[in-house]
Amino acid sequence: MPIVVRLDRMLVERGMTLTELADRVGITVANLSILKTGKAKAVRLATLDAVCRELDCQPGELLEHVDGPAA
């Protein structure tokens, strides 16, 4: 997939677990896990906003476009 989610990297850099982020953002660990593994087909802007707010980052730090075929 040409869009790669860098949530793992941001969590490590912030010293935060996926469970902690899920609690702070108010969504399930399962839904965050789907996003983290790149299996999500879409992400709500409100969710992206909440994740960026809690991780103190910009959307471009979480999402990266890479060359390659679309899934």
Phi and psi in radians as a Rosetta constraint file:
Dihedral C 1 N 2 CA 2 C 2 CIRCULARHARMONIC -1.229 0.35
Dihedral N 2 CA 2 C 2 N 3 CIRCULARHARMONIC -0.278 0.35
Dihedral C 2 N 3 CA 3 C 3 CIRCULARHARMONIC -1.823 0.35
Dihedral N 3 CA 3 C 3 N 4 CIRCULARHARMONIC 2.131 0.35
Dihedral C 3 N 4 CA 4 C 4 CIRCULARHARMONIC -1.912 0.35
Dihedral N 4 CA 4 C 4 N 5 CIRCULARHARMONIC 2.330 0.35
Dihedral C 4 N 5 CA 5 C 5 CIRCULARHARMONIC -1.652 0.35
Dihedral N 5 CA 5 C 5 N 6 CIRCULARHARMONIC 2.195 0.35
Dihedral C 5 N 6 CA 6 C 6 CIRCULARHARMONIC -1.826 0.35
Dihedral N 6 CA 6 C 6 N 7 CIRCULARHARMONIC 0.614 0.35
Dihedral C 6 N 7 CA 7 C 7 CIRCULARHARMONIC -1.134 0.35
Dihedral N 7 CA 7 C 7 N 8 CIRCULARHARMONIC -0.686 0.35
Dihedral C 7 N 8 CA 8 C 8 CIRCULARHARMONIC -0.955 0.35
Dihedral N 8 CA 8 C 8 N 9 CIRCULARHARMONIC -0.838 0.35
Dihedral C 8 N 9 CA 9 C 9 CIRCULARHARMONIC -1.071 0.35
Dihedral N 9 CA 9 C 9 N 10 CIRCULARHARMONIC -0.755 0.35
Dihedral C 9 N 10 CA 10 C 10 CIRCULARHARMONIC -1.146 0.35
Dihedral N 10 CA 10 C 10 N 11 CIRCULARHARMONIC -0.674 0.35
Dihedral C 10 N 11 CA 11 C 11 CIRCULARHARMONIC -1.112 0.35
Dihedral N 11 CA 11 C 11 N 12 CIRCULARHARMONIC -0.757 0.35
Dihedral C 11 N 12 CA 12 C 12 CIRCULARHARMONIC -1.105 0.35
Dihedral N 12 CA 12 C 12 N 13 CIRCULARHARMONIC -0.799 0.35
Dihedral C 12 N 13 CA 13 C 13 CIRCULARHARMONIC -1.073 0.35
Dihedral N 13 CA 13 C 13 N 14 CIRCULARHARMONIC -0.554 0.35
Dihedral C 13 N 14 CA 14 C 14 CIRCULARHARMONIC -1.640 0.35
Dihedral N 14 CA 14 C 14 N 15 CIRCULARHARMONIC -0.075 0.35
Dihedral C 14 N 15 CA 15 C 15 CIRCULARHARMONIC 1.109 0.35
Dihedral N 15 CA 15 C 15 N 16 CIRCULARHARMONIC 0.682 0.35
Dihedral C 15 N 16 CA 16 C 16 CIRCULARHARMONIC -2.146 0.35
Dihedral N 16 CA 16 C 16 N 17 CIRCULARHARMONIC 2.561 0.35
Dihedral C 16 N 17 CA 17 C 17 CIRCULARHARMONIC -1.606 0.35
Dihedral N 17 CA 17 C 17 N 18 CIRCULARHARMONIC 2.839 0.35
Dihedral C 17 N 18 CA 18 C 18 CIRCULARHARMONIC -1.094 0.35
Dihedral N 18 CA 18 C 18 N 19 CIRCULARHARMONIC -0.667 0.35
Dihedral C 18 N 19 CA 19 C 19 CIRCULARHARMONIC -1.108 0.35
Dihedral N 19 CA 19 C 19 N 20 CIRCULARHARMONIC -0.753 0.35
Dihedral C 19 N 20 CA 20 C 20 CIRCULARHARMONIC -1.104 0.35
Dihedral N 20 CA 20 C 20 N 21 CIRCULARHARMONIC -0.756 0.35
Dihedral C 20 N 21 CA 21 C 21 CIRCULARHARMONIC -1.112 0.35
Dihedral N 21 CA 21 C 21 N 22 CIRCULARHARMONIC -0.742 0.35
Dihedral C 21 N 22 CA 22 C 22 CIRCULARHARMONIC -1.036 0.35
Dihedral N 22 CA 22 C 22 N 23 CIRCULARHARMONIC -0.762 0.35
Dihedral C 22 N 23 CA 23 C 23 CIRCULARHARMONIC -1.086 0.35
Dihedral N 23 CA 23 C 23 N 24 CIRCULARHARMONIC -0.756 0.35
Dihedral C 23 N 24 CA 24 C 24 CIRCULARHARMONIC -1.183 0.35
Dihedral N 24 CA 24 C 24 N 25 CIRCULARHARMONIC -0.644 0.35
Dihedral C 24 N 25 CA 25 C 25 CIRCULARHARMONIC -1.479 0.35
Dihedral N 25 CA 25 C 25 N 26 CIRCULARHARMONIC -0.474 0.35
Dihedral C 25 N 26 CA 26 C 26 CIRCULARHARMONIC 1.527 0.35
Dihedral N 26 CA 26 C 26 N 27 CIRCULARHARMONIC 0.476 0.35
Dihedral C 26 N 27 CA 27 C 27 CIRCULARHARMONIC -2.193 0.35
Dihedral N 27 CA 27 C 27 N 28 CIRCULARHARMONIC 2.894 0.35
Dihedral C 27 N 28 CA 28 C 28 CIRCULARHARMONIC -1.286 0.35
Dihedral N 28 CA 28 C 28 N 29 CIRCULARHARMONIC 2.694 0.35
Dihedral C 28 N 29 CA 29 C 29 CIRCULARHARMONIC -1.065 0.35
Dihedral N 29 CA 29 C 29 N 30 CIRCULARHARMONIC -0.664 0.35
Dihedral C 29 N 30 CA 30 C 30 CIRCULARHARMONIC -1.046 0.35
Dihedral N 30 CA 30 C 30 N 31 CIRCULARHARMONIC -0.779 0.35
Dihedral C 30 N 31 CA 31 C 31 CIRCULARHARMONIC -1.172 0.35
Dihedral N 31 CA 31 C 31 N 32 CIRCULARHARMONIC -0.690 0.35
Dihedral C 31 N 32 CA 32 C 32 CIRCULARHARMONIC -1.153 0.35
Dihedral N 32 CA 32 C 32 N 33 CIRCULARHARMONIC -0.639 0.35
Dihedral C 32 N 33 CA 33 C 33 CIRCULARHARMONIC -1.105 0.35
Dihedral N 33 CA 33 C 33 N 34 CIRCULARHARMONIC -0.705 0.35
Dihedral C 33 N 34 CA 34 C 34 CIRCULARHARMONIC -1.063 0.35
Dihedral N 34 CA 34 C 34 N 35 CIRCULARHARMONIC -0.732 0.35
Dihedral C 34 N 35 CA 35 C 35 CIRCULARHARMONIC -1.140 0.35
Dihedral N 35 CA 35 C 35 N 36 CIRCULARHARMONIC -0.811 0.35
Dihedral C 35 N 36 CA 36 C 36 CIRCULARHARMONIC -1.057 0.35
Dihedral N 36 CA 36 C 36 N 37 CIRCULARHARMONIC -0.676 0.35
Dihedral C 36 N 37 CA 37 C 37 CIRCULARHARMONIC -1.454 0.35
Dihedral N 37 CA 37 C 37 N 38 CIRCULARHARMONIC -0.043 0.35
Dihedral C 37 N 38 CA 38 C 38 CIRCULARHARMONIC 1.405 0.35
Dihedral N 38 CA 38 C 38 N 39 CIRCULARHARMONIC 0.244 0.35
Dihedral C 38 N 39 CA 39 C 39 CIRCULARHARMONIC -1.552 0.35
Dihedral N 39 CA 39 C 39 N 40 CIRCULARHARMONIC -0.138 0.35
Dihedral C 39 N 40 CA 40 C 40 CIRCULARHARMONIC -1.245 0.35
Dihedral N 40 CA 40 C 40 N 41 CIRCULARHARMONIC 2.410 0.35
Dihedral C 40 N 41 CA 41 C 41 CIRCULARHARMONIC -1.566 0.35
Dihedral N 41 CA 41 C 41 N 42 CIRCULARHARMONIC -0.340 0.35
Dihedral C 41 N 42 CA 42 C 42 CIRCULARHARMONIC -2.733 0.35
Dihedral N 42 CA 42 C 42 N 43 CIRCULARHARMONIC 2.807 0.35
Dihedral C 42 N 43 CA 43 C 43 CIRCULARHARMONIC -2.438 0.35
Dihedral N 43 CA 43 C 43 N 44 CIRCULARHARMONIC 2.318 0.35
Dihedral C 43 N 44 CA 44 C 44 CIRCULARHARMONIC -1.209 0.35
Dihedral N 44 CA 44 C 44 N 45 CIRCULARHARMONIC 2.481 0.35
Dihedral C 44 N 45 CA 45 C 45 CIRCULARHARMONIC -1.085 0.35
Dihedral N 45 CA 45 C 45 N 46 CIRCULARHARMONIC -0.575 0.35
Dihedral C 45 N 46 CA 46 C 46 CIRCULARHARMONIC -1.130 0.35
Dihedral N 46 CA 46 C 46 N 47 CIRCULARHARMONIC -0.661 0.35
Dihedral C 46 N 47 CA 47 C 47 CIRCULARHARMONIC -1.187 0.35
Dihedral N 47 CA 47 C 47 N 48 CIRCULARHARMONIC -0.794 0.35
Dihedral C 47 N 48 CA 48 C 48 CIRCULARHARMONIC -1.047 0.35
Dihedral N 48 CA 48 C 48 N 49 CIRCULARHARMONIC -0.728 0.35
Dihedral C 48 N 49 CA 49 C 49 CIRCULARHARMONIC -1.057 0.35
Dihedral N 49 CA 49 C 49 N 50 CIRCULARHARMONIC -0.810 0.35
Dihedral C 49 N 50 CA 50 C 50 CIRCULARHARMONIC -1.140 0.35
Dihedral N 50 CA 50 C 50 N 51 CIRCULARHARMONIC -0.735 0.35
Dihedral C 50 N 51 CA 51 C 51 CIRCULARHARMONIC -1.116 0.35
Dihedral N 51 CA 51 C 51 N 52 CIRCULARHARMONIC -0.797 0.35
Dihedral C 51 N 52 CA 52 C 52 CIRCULARHARMONIC -1.096 0.35
Dihedral N 52 CA 52 C 52 N 53 CIRCULARHARMONIC -0.683 0.35
Dihedral C 52 N 53 CA 53 C 53 CIRCULARHARMONIC -1.096 0.35
Dihedral N 53 CA 53 C 53 N 54 CIRCULARHARMONIC -0.801 0.35
Dihedral C 53 N 54 CA 54 C 54 CIRCULARHARMONIC -1.247 0.35
Dihedral N 54 CA 54 C 54 N 55 CIRCULARHARMONIC -0.559 0.35
Dihedral C 54 N 55 CA 55 C 55 CIRCULARHARMONIC -1.611 0.35
Dihedral N 55 CA 55 C 55 N 56 CIRCULARHARMONIC -0.031 0.35
Dihedral C 55 N 56 CA 56 C 56 CIRCULARHARMONIC 0.897 0.35
Dihedral N 56 CA 56 C 56 N 57 CIRCULARHARMONIC 1.009 0.35
Dihedral C 56 N 57 CA 57 C 57 CIRCULARHARMONIC -2.490 0.35
Dihedral N 57 CA 57 C 57 N 58 CIRCULARHARMONIC 3.048 0.35
Dihedral C 57 N 58 CA 58 C 58 CIRCULARHARMONIC -1.761 0.35
Dihedral N 58 CA 58 C 58 N 59 CIRCULARHARMONIC 2.688 0.35
Dihedral C 58 N 59 CA 59 C 59 CIRCULARHARMONIC -0.945 0.35
Dihedral N 59 CA 59 C 59 N 60 CIRCULARHARMONIC -0.623 0.35
Dihedral C 59 N 60 CA 60 C 60 CIRCULARHARMONIC -1.164 0.35
Dihedral N 60 CA 60 C 60 N 61 CIRCULARHARMONIC -0.299 0.35
Dihedral C 60 N 61 CA 61 C 61 CIRCULARHARMONIC -1.430 0.35
Dihedral N 61 CA 61 C 61 N 62 CIRCULARHARMONIC -0.343 0.35
Dihedral C 61 N 62 CA 62 C 62 CIRCULARHARMONIC -1.688 0.35
Dihedral N 62 CA 62 C 62 N 63 CIRCULARHARMONIC -0.593 0.35
Dihedral C 62 N 63 CA 63 C 63 CIRCULARHARMONIC -2.032 0.35
Dihedral N 63 CA 63 C 63 N 64 CIRCULARHARMONIC 2.332 0.35
Dihedral C 63 N 64 CA 64 C 64 CIRCULARHARMONIC -2.335 0.35
Dihedral N 64 CA 64 C 64 N 65 CIRCULARHARMONIC 2.357 0.35
Dihedral C 64 N 65 CA 65 C 65 CIRCULARHARMONIC -1.594 0.35
Dihedral N 65 CA 65 C 65 N 66 CIRCULARHARMONIC 2.231 0.35
Dihedral C 65 N 66 CA 66 C 66 CIRCULARHARMONIC -2.160 0.35
Dihedral N 66 CA 66 C 66 N 67 CIRCULARHARMONIC 2.633 0.35
Dihedral C 66 N 67 CA 67 C 67 CIRCULARHARMONIC -1.214 0.35
Dihedral N 67 CA 67 C 67 N 68 CIRCULARHARMONIC 2.485 0.35
Dihedral C 67 N 68 CA 68 C 68 CIRCULARHARMONIC 2.642 0.35
Dihedral N 68 CA 68 C 68 N 69 CIRCULARHARMONIC 2.939 0.35
Dihedral C 68 N 69 CA 69 C 69 CIRCULARHARMONIC -1.227 0.35
Dihedral N 69 CA 69 C 69 N 70 CIRCULARHARMONIC 2.554 0.35
Dihedral C 69 N 70 CA 70 C 70 CIRCULARHARMONIC -1.254 0.35
Dihedral N 70 CA 70 C 70 N 71 CIRCULARHARMONIC 2.581 0.35
